[in-house]
Each structure stands twice: as C-alpha cells, then as structure tokens.
Amino acid sequence: MSYHHLALAAKDMAGIHAFYEGIMGFELVKVEIAPVMGGGWGKHFFYRMDGDDSKFIAFWELNDTPGQDEYAYDLNEAAKTPQGTNHYSFSVDSPQDLENWRKKWNAAGLDVLEIDHNWCHSVYTRDPNGNMIEYCLTTGSFTEDDRKRALAALDEQEMNASPPPAKMKQWLASEYQG
C-alpha cells in the first residue's frame, strides 16, 4: 500500500507553485475549490509526482477562514517541535540523482544539507512554507540485529546514540559554482 497524497496549507501559493512545479518538476494537474469545514473556502491544488496519477503532493490556499492570520505553515513551528523533526522525503534511485537534486536546489538559490546516515544518504532544503524536504537514497539493507535494536529502543529512557553520520555537509547557495 502507498499513499495517494500529502496535503498541506500554503502560506504563498504563487511561491509554492514556483517551487514545486518550477524547481521540483511536479506538474499541477487538478484544483478542487470548495467550502472549508469551519468556515471560509479553499483551493486544493494537486501536483502529480513522477508522472504517476496515483501519487500527489497537494496544497490548500485558504480564504476567509477563521483565524487565518494566525496560521503557522511550517510544520515544526505549528507543532512547536525542533526544526527538521517534521519533514517529508522523496526517494531517488541513484547517487547521481541525489547529486543532481543538490545541484538543482543550489542553482535555484537554496541552501542544501547533505547527510550520509550510514544506511541512507540524503539531501535537504526548505520549501516556501519553511518546511524541510528531503531526497533520500537507501544505501544499506536491514538485518535482524537492526530490528532488535529498534524494538529495544521503544522502551529506552536514556539516549543510546546511533553511530554518527558518515558525512554531513552544508552546501550554501551563495557558494554554488554550477
């Protein structure tokens, strides 16, 4: 089973569109416009990912909704959690794909964080709502020992840290050479 779509509110729909279609390459294919529960109305924009008509990321442009001046669009700001805790991740198929996304984001003026987590390798940036997004390549496999460690961690009350990342690098857009 996979998901159909992730839906998020948009602070600036024009900025969201420029980012998700212009930079990410997701195609805007549908909008639903309707009243919103609790009052007001919204436009629900659906962006098709990878040309697949069963996988979307969607954004709400909310209008005339109660309290909309107080909305927090960054998931971590809204939840009052540390930056990067709540984020969304898309998969890539190769190390070259990961490098291509890093370069594309830097060329678009976005800072990028790269982390080799020892079992997956990731690049991260932020969207116009301030949310962290990730492209991730699984580079390892999972063993029964990995499962046992994960199950044991469910009951642990003190930090028993995982090995540190094999690599961590900040790629600043201001230093990007193309």
Solvent accessible surface area in square Angstrom, and as a share of the most:
residue,aa,sasa,rsa
1,M,245,1.09
2,S,76,0.49
3,Y,107,0.41
4,H,97,0.43
5,H,70,0.31
6,L,63,0.31
7,A,42,0.33
8,L,17,0.08
9,A,36,0.28
10,A,8,0.06
11,K,121,0.51
12,D,71,0.37
13,M,19,0.09
14,A,78,0.60
15,G,19,0.18
16,I,0,0.00
17,H,65,0.29
18,A,60,0.47
19,F,7,0.03
20,Y,0,0.00
21,E,64,0.29
22,G,59,0.57
23,I,37,0.19
24,M,5,0.02
25,G,53,0.51
26,F,9,0.04
27,E,87,0.39
28,L,61,0.30
29,V,58,0.33
30,K,110,0.47
31,V,58,0.33
32,E,88,0.40
33,I,105,0.53
34,A,45,0.35
35,P,115,0.72
36,V,36,0.21
37,M,193,0.86
38,G,73,0.70
39,G,33,0.31
40,G,27,0.26
41,W,96,0.34
42,G,0,0.00
43,K,55,0.23
44,H,18,0.08
45,F,32,0.13
46,F,24,0.10
47,Y,0,0.00
48,R,53,0.19
49,M,14,0.06
50,D,138,0.72
51,G,65,0.62
52,D,48,0.25
53,D,98,0.51
54,S,53,0.34
55,K,66,0.28
56,F,20,0.08
57,I,1,0.01
58,A,0,0.00
59,F,0,0.00
60,W,73,0.26
61,E,44,0.20
62,L,40,0.20
63,N,33,0.17
64,D,110,0.57
65,T,9,0.05
66,P,92,0.58
67,G,48,0.47
68,Q,64,0.28
69,D,133,0.69
70,E,149,0.67
71,Y,73,0.28
72,A,38,0.29
73,Y,46,0.18
74,D,15,0.08
75,L,59,0.29
76,N,1,0.00
77,E,106,0.48
78,A,57,0.45
79,A,55,0.43
80,K,183,0.78
81,T,47,0.28
82,P,102,0.64
83,Q,101,0.45
84,G,17,0.16
85,T,77,0.45
86,N,52,0.27
87,H,76,0.34
88,Y,21,0.08
89,S,59,0.38
90,F,24,0.10
91,S,93,0.60
92,V,16,0.09
93,D,131,0.68
94,S,34,0.22
95,P,100,0.63
96,Q,105,0.47
97,D,48,0.25
98,L,8,0.04
99,E,57,0.26
100,N,73,0.37
101,W,42,0.15
102,R,14,0.05
103,K,82,0.35
104,K,87,0.37
105,W,0,0.00
106,N,5,0.02
107,A,70,0.54
108,A,48,0.37
109,G,53,0.51
110,L,40,0.20
111,D,72,0.37
112,V,0,0.00
113,L,45,0.23
114,E,13,0.06
115,I,17,0.09
116,D,31,0.16
117,H,54,0.24
118,N,78,0.40
119,W,123,0.43
120,C,6,0.04
121,H,35,0.16
122,S,0,0.00
123,V,2,0.01
124,Y,19,0.07
125,T,7,0.04
126,R,91,0.33
127,D,8,0.04
128,P,49,0.31
129,N,4,0.02
130,G,20,0.19
131,N,0,0.00
132,M,28,0.13
133,I,0,0.00
134,E,10,0.05
135,Y,11,0.04
136,C,22,0.13
137,L,20,0.10
138,T,79,0.46
139,T,77,0.45
140,G,33,0.32
141,S,92,0.60
142,F,137,0.57
143,T,78,0.45
144,E,105,0.47
145,D,102,0.53
146,D,65,0.34
147,R,139,0.51
148,K,118,0.50
149,R,98,0.36
150,A,62,0.48
151,L,81,0.40
152,A,52,0.40
153,A,46,0.35
154,L,137,0.68
155,D,117,0.61
156,E,64,0.29
157,Q,165,0.73
158,E,150,0.67
159,M,175,0.78
160,N,92,0.47
161,A,72,0.56
162,S,92,0.59
163,P,106,0.67
164,P,107,0.67
165,P,55,0.34
166,A,73,0.57
167,K,82,0.35
168,M,117,0.52
169,K,87,0.37
170,Q,89,0.39
171,W,61,0.21
172,L,67,0.33
173,A,20,0.16
174,S,105,0.68
175,E,110,0.49
176,Y,63,0.24
177,Q,169,0.75
178,G,84,0.81
